[in-house]
Amino acid sequence: MNAKLSIVVAACVALFISACGPGPQSLILGKWEVENAPMKMTAEFASDGTAKITMLGQTVQGTYKLDAANELVWTVNDITTKSKANVTATELELTNDANQTIKYKRM
């Protein structure tokens, strides 16, 4: 009986620990720079759902939402775009419906 209980407890602990790992919503937070861009372009995502995009020295603010399916929906200057997001601790890839991908690196 103790062996069965030990296995169940170990499985529960493993599930709890894996559930506490950083998910895409927390990984996306912070400042990102477009890789291999001809000009400097950055995006910054805050925990309150706001985002800033800086390009050519101009910064615009907007909002974003990353859903459970890793779809990033952001609105800047009343224009809403949707992208499939793949985010790790150091890289962010956004792929739109036309299958165009922009790669960012964490700053």
C-alpha positions in Angstrom: 0.0 0.0 0.0 2.8 2.4 0.8 4.4 1.8 -2.6 1.2 2.7 -4.4 0.8 5.8 -2.2 4.4 6.9 -2.9 3.9 6.5 -6.7 0.6 8.6 -6.6 2.3 11.3 -4.5 5.4 11.4 -6.8 3.1 11.7 -9.9 1.1 14.5 -8.3 4.3 16.4 -7.4 5.6 16.0 -10.9 2.4 17.4 -12.4 2.4 20.3 -10.0 6.0 21.2 -10.8 5.4 21.0 -14.5 2.3 23.2 -14.2 4.3 25.9 -12.4 6.8 26.3 -15.3 6.8 29.5 -17.2 4.1 29.5 -19.9 3.9 31.6 -23.1 2.0 34.4 -21.3 4.8 35.0 -18.9 7.6 34.3 -21.3 6.4 37.0 -23.8 6.8 39.7 -21.2 9.7 42.1 -21.7 11.5 43.8 -24.6 12.3 42.1 -27.9 14.4 43.1 -30.9 13.8 41.9 -34.5 16.6 39.7 -35.7 18.5 40.6 -38.9 16.4 43.7 -39.6 17.7 46.5 -41.8 16.6 48.9 -39.1 16.2 48.6 -35.4 12.7 47.5 -34.4 11.6 46.5 -30.9 8.5 45.3 -29.3 7.8 45.4 -25.6 5.0 43.4 -23.9 3.8 44.4 -20.3 1.9 42.2 -17.9 -1.1 44.6 -18.0 -1.8 43.8 -21.7 -0.1 46.8 -23.2 2.5 46.7 -25.9 4.9 49.2 -27.4 6.5 49.0 -30.8 9.5 51.2 -31.7 10.7 51.6 -35.3 12.7 54.4 -36.8 12.8 56.1 -33.4 9.1 56.4 -33.2 7.2 54.5 -30.5 3.5 53.5 -30.7 1.5 52.0 -28.0 -1.3 49.4 -28.2 -2.7 46.3 -26.5 -2.1 42.6 -26.9 -3.5 39.3 -25.9 -1.9 35.9 -26.1 -4.5 33.1 -25.9 -4.3 29.5 -24.9 -3.7 28.4 -28.5 -0.6 30.7 -28.6 -2.3 33.2 -31.0 -1.1 36.7 -30.4 -3.7 39.4 -31.1 -2.4 42.9 -30.9 -3.9 46.2 -31.7 -1.9 49.3 -32.6 -3.3 52.5 -34.0 -6.7 50.8 -34.4 -5.2 48.1 -36.5 -5.5 44.5 -35.2 -3.3 41.8 -36.4 -3.2 38.1 -35.4 -0.1 35.8 -35.4 0.8 32.4 -34.3 3.4 32.9 -31.5 6.2 30.6 -30.6 8.0 32.0 -27.5 10.9 30.7 -25.4 13.0 32.5 -22.8 15.2 34.0 -25.5 13.3 33.9 -28.8 9.9 35.0 -30.1 8.6 34.0 -33.5 5.4 35.5 -34.9 3.9 33.9 -38.0 0.9 35.5 -39.8 -1.8 33.9 -41.9 0.4 34.5 -45.0 3.0 32.2 -43.4 5.4 35.2 -43.0 7.6 34.9 -39.8 9.3 37.6 -37.9 11.9 36.5 -35.4 12.8 38.5 -32.3 15.5 38.0 -29.7 15.2 39.1 -26.1 16.9 42.3 -25.2 
